[in-house]
Amino acid sequence: MRETFAGRRAHALDAARLEALDAFVAQARTTLDVPGVSVGVVQNGKVVFARGFGVREHGKPQKVDADTLYLIASNTKSLTTLMLGKLVDEGVLTWDTSVRKVLPAFRLADAETADKVLVRHLLCACTGLPRHDLEWILGPADATPALTLEILGRMTPTSKFGEMYQYSNPIAAAAGLVGGHSAYPSLELGAAYDRVMATRVFKPLRMTRTTLDFDRATRGNYARPYAFDVDGNLAPVAMAQNTPIRNVRPAGGAWSNVNDLLRYVQMELAQGMLPNGRRYISAGALAARQAEQVRTGKHSWYGMGLDVDARWGTPMVYHGGRLRGYRTNMAWFPEHGVGVVVLTNADNGNVLMDALPRRVAELMFDGEPEAQSAVEAAAETAKNAFAARRRTLTLPADAAVVATLAPRYRNEVLGTIAVTTLDDGRHAFDFGAWRAPLASRRNPDGSTTVVAVAAGWSPELLADTRDGKRTLTIRDQQHEYVYVEVD
């Protein structure tokens, strides 16, 4: 039987309970080999815990703290839909406004579905559009947020409208573009989104360090990203792997810190009220964002840019974020006035997205100690997974495999890949913004996979020939892209 906290009253998070939380985070950071973790907790309108563990940069002494900036990835969606709620309150649009009416450039490959899309659907993960990330991750280096609309114009539903949960970044990014264009129609799409977020969200909530500007964020007190390399060792992630998010930034491009995000969580718990007693947003606009749009499980659902999970007998509202070298989460328990923020600068901090809120719940309700075992199991699983994958790879890549590769490939949508040589003599794929050494794998069916082995992301491409030309094929869960050799 799953443990339930239904009907229980939360304990005050006093010094002893917070000391236990402190010890848990410190141990988890070490177990998972995460350079930096910043954590904050609010209870009954007050910040009761806000501090950092570890360092901003592996091997250097500067500590992370509650002001350290992290790329919060898909937590940006919650802030984007909050901005839309503000525009609903202002009468600029409604949740049921047709997207095509507000942003005529909005298109889908299926015109009938495009005509049905309302503002509320942009962040509901329920329009039937699948995950579709390679086209912005490997998109043109000079792209702008208009790329979002280009990608959407090529997307076709794979399920009926509202039938099932399908998480998709381009459609979520369109939500921010719709809001920005509605408020500032004379500005470029990205600039309009940046302006509406600054004026409707960051400034009124006093989120003074939160920014969508990568250059501003990566000066001073910010956490550098890390992940395990192909051998399972901690390694820096090239920031160039993350910069493409700028072109779909309403879905994941914000930088923030514990102190700023706690202000946001406090407002959510206070149902739209600010600490000074002023109303920031209507309770109705907030509630609409949490209302069920599509089920994600027996006791859980997705609203508009927010998840709700009631498996512990009391609802937890949350949204996590994952980008290369960053794992973040913010969650709150509306019935008990408690909220938590956890920010990490390593992919291996992934389990803390769930384990930290679980540990807070354990301390609130004297729950069974599951969080610690989850961390330990995740660390062991990761170690075994890296070891198993490493055994399948030849690194550096087999010289015979490299000899079969063309110097340069092109895909109409994704652009070009060049085969180049690094300073140490190893061959690498050059994706334009970043390069990665090559490994190879002979598959049981006789095919050959070439892997760009980079910390954070190691894309695998199948080497083959079609119509007399050498090709490389990359796939996600539902799409296939073929690069063909070019002169």
Disulfide bonds with the S-S distance in Angstrom:
Cys124-Cys126 1.93
